[in-house]
Amino acid sequence: MTKAKLFALGLVATMLVGTASMRVTQAAEGTSSAALTGTVSSQADGPMEGVLIGAKRDGSTISTWVVSNAQGQYSFPRDRMEPGRYAISIRAVGYELPATSADVKGESTRLDLPLTKITRPMKIATQMSNAELIMSAPGTPQQRASLGGCVNCHSLQRVFLSHFDPLEMSIVAARMPRHTNNSSPMHPWFRPQEGPLPAITEPTTQGKYLSSINLSATDAFQFPLKTLPRPKGKATQVIYTVYELPRPDASPHDVAFDADGNAWYSDFNSQYFGKLDVKTGKVVEYSPPLRRTGQVAQGGLQIDLDKQGRVYYGNMSQLQIVRLDPKTGKIETFQLPSPEASWGDAHLTMIDPAHMDVDGQLWFNVAFDTGESGGTWRVDLAKNKWTPMTYPKGSPPARAYDVMSDSQNNAWGMQMTNDKLWKTDAKTLQTTWYDFPTKGAGCRRGHMDSQDRIWCGVFNGNRLAMFDTKTLKFTEWTVPTEWTRPYDAQYDDRAYAWTAGMDNDIAVRLNVATGEFTQYLLPHETNVRHVEVQKSGALSSLWLGDQHGNTLIRIEPLVP
């Protein structure tokens, strides 16, 4: 009898007596430099490539993930696993692993992972990404595109696995836009509204469509489920590190690094920002004072540091800039000076202190405004001088979502529904607009590189874009997998541009010279709003905050 058959029989016996751990065999000493290794397989497929395997030591907040190769083999480097007992988990849509653990000691440990293929569509749907559910849904392109709005606050499982009939779903769909963009099931903030929600007595078009793809009239989906292929080749040569944050409701949006390599993150829907020690996993959180209380949304969006190492946090509906000096622990708040009657539902979101040293000015924006305070601003915090940008009559729209500065501290603005990118000169405050080559698909967020080139995510066009501010030329690249919806992009100043999006749980690396894309499936559902490239080391790595979960993720490629 083969070793595989003997192992399978042993697994069955172990499961029958209720043991939670798999049988682990010790590899012969010296046969591997790995701390933990093995083969992933299933009875239906044999050895399986592209399965993500995670290991988390008991009592730790850090888990490490690797990917099986073309022979189904996986390997955890010894320097990533201290001795101890590890819970093992996997990500492979359509497959599951029984509760499994491994005791990692000084010698190499072998643990083969036999997976079970799932046959129930309802269970498979719980493993699918938002993109896979959108791809599976019947309907017109416009109807399927409308599902993308749901993922601002929650995953599409809540829609597809719901049982609301057309009228009930119409009521739910009418209520959803009243929540702020930084809402979550645990923090369902509401926008300022005039009067109650109008009564809905008849199903709406949107309600009818949403109830046609859920389980309101049937116990099973009436359409086939479409899943993306598992990673192959270079996409399997990667290590992920996942850091859990201490609060279960943490909603990390942006990540930025200080000179010591600590990762700072903003919380999108709670009044916190924090610092992660990437070596130990220790987290220290800071809670800025509230300016507006009651049902006014808490939380912030962009976090960044100036050249003095001070941390800046855009405190959204609180309409204040928060500054922390990590050396002293002092927190300061700087409040938008315009009267509250002019605020509407304004959000102070983006800030860029990168080049404040040029002239002392900090650029920021106020977005999603129904009042009079919206648009791009700059402030001299030392003088408490606030200046809103204005434009000549007849100018193109310039209501920025993202605003960034170049090396001369000129401001650059973009908005995903705007076909133009624009520059406001720091000295004259005159604005110039530049046309995107792809119409109807403006950039959502971006980064300035060391050559004063803008890299940004063409959200609606499934592209990356680069604008050279010296030659005034655009270059675009189409991302290979649909429904990536690139939210942000950053260049590592050497070879690669990185992006990721809200829907398909894939981080994307582009070799700028060759046009080659490598797509890294993330260890779990990850709603990405920002990318931050760590440029140290032989190869750059990417950091992401999971805006729908309490984790930060590092993606480290092992090959160019």
N, C-alpha and C positions, 0 to 999 in steps of 0.2 A: 504494500500500500504506500502511496506517495506521501511525502511530508505534508503536502497541502490537504490531503484527505484526512490524515491523522489530526492535523490542527483543527479542521472543521469539526470533527467528532468531539475533540476536546472542548471546543467552544460551545457546542450544543449542551454537553454535560454540565459545563460551568453555569450556563444560563438557567438550566433546569433547577439547580440548587440555589439560584437567586444571588449568585455572586456578582458584584457590580464591576469587578475588574477583569480585564482580559488576561489570559495566560501570557506571560512574558518569558522569553528565553534569552539567556545571555549569549551574546556573540563571542566567538573565540577571541581571546585576548590578542590585540595587535592587528586584527583583521580590518578595523575601521577606526578612523579618527573621529567619527561622529559619536555624540553622546547617546543619541537615539536614532535608530534607523529601522527600515522595514519595507514591505511591499503592500500597496493598496490594490485590492482586487474585488471583484464580485463574481458570483457564480454565472451571471448572465454575460459578463464582458471579459472576464479574465483580468490581467493587470490593467490598471486604469491610469492614464495620463491626465494631468490637470486637476487633480483633487487637492484642495487646500487642507492641510493638517495643522491643527493648533495644539499647543501644549501649555498648560498653566499650572505652575507649582502651587501646592496647597498653601493658602495664606497670602499669596502674592496678588498684586493688582496688575501685573504685567503678563501678557501671554505672547508667545512667539509662534509664528506660522511659517510653514514652508509648503512647497508644491511638489507633487509627484511627477517624475519624468516619464519619458516614452515607454520605459519598462515597468512603470508603476512604482518605482522606488522613490523613497523619500529619505531625507537625512537632516537631522538637527545638529548644527555645529556644536562642538564641545564648549566653546566659549560663550554660548547662549543659554546653557542649561546648568545651573548649580545642582548638586546632588539633592534628591528629594522625590516626593511623590507628585506626579503630574496627572491632571485630568486631560484626556485627549478628546478632541472634537474635530469635525470635518466640515467643509463646505463643498457640496457637489449636488446640484439640483437633481432631484429624482432618486436620491440615495440617502441612506441613513446608517449610522453606526451605533450599536448598543453602547450603553454606559461603559466607558473604558478608561483605565488608568495604567500608569507605568511607574515603576520604581527605578529612577535613574541613579546609578552609583558611579564609582570611579571608572569602571570598565564600560565598554560599549554595550548598550542594551538593544536587543532586537525585539520589535513588536510588529507583527504583520496585522493588517487591518482588513478583514473581510467585510465588505459593505453589503447591505440588503437593498435591492431595487424596490422602489415604491411604485405601486400600481394604482393607488387611489388618487385621482386628479385633485380632489380637495386638499389632500396633504401636500401634493407637489406645489400647489398654488401658494401655500404658506412659505415655501422656500424661494419663490421666484422674485426677481427684482421688479421694480416698477416698470422698467422698460419692457421686460418680458410680458408682463400683464398687458401693457398698452399694445404691444405687437400682437398679442393673442385676441384682443377685443375686436368684435365685428364693428362695423360702422364706417362712416365716411372719414376721410383724413381730418376734417374739422372736428368731428365728434371725438375721435381718438386723441387729437391734440388738446381738446378741452380737459382730458384727464390729467394732463400735466399740471394744471392749476391745483389739483388736490394735494400734490406732494409737497407743497409749501409747508404744510403743517403735520402731515401724517402719511404713512405708506398707503398704497392702493389696495392692500389686503382689506382695509376697512371698508372699501367700496365694493369690491368683488365678492367678499364673503358676507356682506350684509343681507338682510331680509326685508328691507323697506320696499313697499309697493310704490307705484308711480306717484301717488299723492304724497305719501310720507317722504319719499326721496325728493320731491319738489320742495317741500318745506325745509328739509335738511340743506339742499343745494342753495336755497335762498338765504339761509342763515350763515352759511360758511363765509361769504365775502365780508360779513360784518366783523369777522375776527381779524386782528392785525396779522401781518405777515410773520411776526415772531411769536405766534401762538403755537401751542402744542396741546395734546390731550390733557397734560398735567397743568398747563398754564393757558387756559383758553381766553386770552385777552381780547377785548372788544374795541373796535374803532369808535370814536365819538360819533353818535348818531342823533338825528332829530326825530323823536317819536318812535313808537314801537314798530316791529316788523309787520307789514300789511298782511292781512289774512289771505291765505291761499286755499281756495276751495276746489280748484281744478288742477289736474296735473300739468306741469309745464313741459316744454320740449326737452329741456335738460333732465328733468325728473324722469320722464318716460325713457330716455336713453339709458340713464344710469341704472334704472330698475330692470332694463332689458338685459344687462350683462351681470346682474347679481343673482342671488338665490331666492328672490321673492316669489317666484312662480314654480320653482323646480328645486330638486335636491342635488342637481348636478349641472355643471356648465354645459350649455348647448353649443359649444364651439371648442375646437382643439386648442390645447395649450402649447405655445411655441416658446422654446427655450434657446438661449444662446449657447454656442459650443464652449466646452471647457478650454482652459488655456493650453497652449502648445508651445514647444520650442523655447525661445527666449523668455516667453511669458511665464515659464515654470521656474526660471533661474532667478529667484528673488527670495528675500526674507522680509517678513512683516513683523513689526512689533506693535502690539495694541496695549495702550495704557488706559486703565479704567480710572475715572475721576471719582472723588469721594461721594458726591451727591448723586443719587439715582436720577434726579431730574435735571442734571447738568446738560447743557445744550451748547457745546463748543462750536463756535462759528468760524473765527479767524485764529491763526497761529502766527506768532512772530518770535524771533530769537534774540537773546541778549548776547553780550560779548563773552559770557561764560558758558554759552551753549544751553541755557535754560529755555524751555519753551513756554511762552506766555500765550494765554488763550482768552478770548472773550466768550461770555455766556449770552446767548441770543435772547432767552426769555426769562432770565432771573437776574437780580441785581448783584452780579458777581463778575469778577475776572480773576484769573489765577495764574500761578507759576508752577510748572512741572519740572522737577529735577529728572532729566531723562536717564540718569544712571541708576537712581534708586527708586523712581516712581513716586517719590514724595511730592505732595501737592500743598501749596499754600494759597488760600483764596482771600480776596479782598472784596469788601462790600461798600461801594460808594454810597453816600447819603442820598436819600430820595429828594427830588425837587417837587414832584407832583405825586400825590398819594391817591388813594381810592382805587378805582378801576383803571387808572392810567397804566399802560403797559410798562413793565420793567424790562431790563436787559439792554444789551448793546450789540454793536456790529463790529466795526473794524477796531483792531488793536495794533499798535505799532510803537516803535521806539525812536527817539531822536539820537543824535550823535553823542549826547551826554549820558545816554543809557536810561533816560526817563521814559516811563510808559504812558501812552496816551490811549484813551478808550472813548469811542463815540457812543454816548449813552442814550441813543435813540429817542423814544417818546419823552424821556426826562429832559430832552433838549439842553444837554450840557456836555461839555468836554471834561473828562476826568483825567487828571495827571497824577501819577505816582512816582515819587523818587525812591527807588528800591534801597538806596543807601541809608536813608533816614526813616523810611516807612511813611513819610508824609503824603497824604492824599489831598489834592486841591480840586475844586470844581469851578468851571467857568461857564456861565450861563448865557444863552442867547439873549440879547438885550431887548429884542422887539417885544411889544406888549402881548399878553396871553391871548387877547381877542383876535390877534392876527395869525395864531398858530395853526388853526384847523387840526388836521391829523398829522402834522409835520413830524418827521423823524430825522434827528441828527445822526447820520450813519457813518459816512466815510471821512477819514482824517488822514493827512499825509504830512508828518513832521520831518520827513527825510532830509529836506534841504532848508530847514528853518535857519540854519547857520548863515545862509546867504544874506538874508535881510530881516530876520526875526519874525517873518510872517508864516502862519499856519493855515493851510488850505483845508476846507471841509465843505460838506454839502448838507443840505436839508432836503430830504426826498419825500415823495408821496404826499405832497402838500395840497390841501384843499383851501388853505388860507392864503396869506400874503407873504409868508416868510420863506418860501421854498426857493431852491436854487443853490448856486455856488457862492460861498462866502470865503473871506480870509480874515484872520484876526491876529493882531499883535498882542499876545497875552501879557507881555510886560507893561504895555501902555493901556490895556483894556480897550483897544480900538477895534471895532468890528465893522467890516465893510462888505455889504452884499454886492455881487456883480450885477451890472445892468447892461443892456444891449440896445443899440439904436433901433428905432421903429422899423419894422419890416425884416428884422434879422431872423435867420433860421432858429428853430427851437434850441434851447441850451439849458434844459432842465436835467442836470447830470444825475445819474445814479452813482457812478464811480468818478472820483476826481483824484488825480495824482500829479506829482510835481516832477519836473526834469531837473538837471543839474544846476540850472539858473533860477530855480524855484518858480518857473512859469507853470501855470496850471493847465492840465489837460482833462477834458470831460468826455464822458460817453454814456449812452443810454441804449438799452437793447432794442427799443422801438424807434430809434433815431438812425437814419442813414448817414449821419455825419459824426465825425470826431472833431473836437474843437480845442483851440489853444487860447488862453488868456494871458497876455504878456504881463509879467510881474511888475514892470516899470510903468507901462502906459495904461494897463488894464483894457487894452483893445483886444477884441476877440476875432479869430480867424477860423473858418470852418473848412473841413476837408471831407470829400465824399468817399464813403466806403464803396468798394467795387461790387459787393453783393447787396442788393437792395432788399429791404424788409427784414434784415437780419443783423442789426447793429450789435456791437459788443456789449457785454454785461459788466464784466470786471477785468482788470488787467494789472500789469506791473511794468515799471520802467526798468530797462536793463542798464548796464554800465556804459553803453554807447548811446544813451538817450533814445533808445528804440522802445516803442510800446508793444507789449505782447498781451493779447486779450482773447477772451472766449467769445466766439460768435454763437451765442446761445441758440437762437432760432435757426441758424444755418448749419449747425453741426460742424463748425470749422474752428480752426485757430487762425488768428490774424496777427501780423506784425506790421507796424507803421514806423518807418524810419523818419524821425523828425528832422533830419538834416537833408535827405534827398526828397522827402515828402512823397514817398512811394509806399504802397501797400503790397504785402505778400500774404496769400491765404493758403491753408492746407485743409482738406476735408478729412475729418476723423472717420476711420473705417467702419465703426459700429454705429448703427442708427440709435437714436434716443440717448446718445451720450449727453447732448445739450451742454457743451462746455461752458462752465460758469465763469472761469477765471483761467489765467495762463501766466506762466513765468519761465524765463530763460535762465539757465544756470551759468551764463557768461562763458561757456566753453564749447558745448556741443549740442545740448539737449534742451528742448522746451517741454514743459509739463502742463497737463490740464486734467480735469475730472469734472463730473457733472452730478446732477441731482437724481438720475434715473437708473442707470444700468450698473452701478457699483463697480465701475472700471476706472482705474487711473491710467492715464495715457502719456507715454513718453515719445517725443518726436526727435529723430536725428535730423537736425536742420540741414546738414550738408547733403544727406542722401534722400531725405523724405521718408525714411523708414519709420513706421509706427510700431511700438510695442505696447500691448494692452495688458494691464495687470488686474485680474479680478481681485476685489477686496475681500477680506475674511468674513464680512457680514454686511447687511444692508447699511449703506452709508449715504446720507444726504449731504452732498458736498456743496458749499457756497464759496469756498476760498481755497487756494493752493499756496503752499509755502515751500520753496525749494531750499534744502540745506545743501550748500555748495561746497562743503568741505569733503575731503576724501578723494579717492581715485575716481569715483563716480558720484554724481549728485544723487540725492535721495529726496523723496517727497513726503511732506507732512500734511495730513488732512484732519479736520475736526468733523466728527459725525454730529451734524446739527439735530438729528433725531435720536441721538443716544449719548451716553456719557463716556465716550472714548475719544482718544486721539490715536491716529494711526501713522506709523512711519513705513514707507515702502523703499526698500534698499535693493536695487538691481545688483546682480552678481556678475553680469557680463555687459560689455558695451553694446 
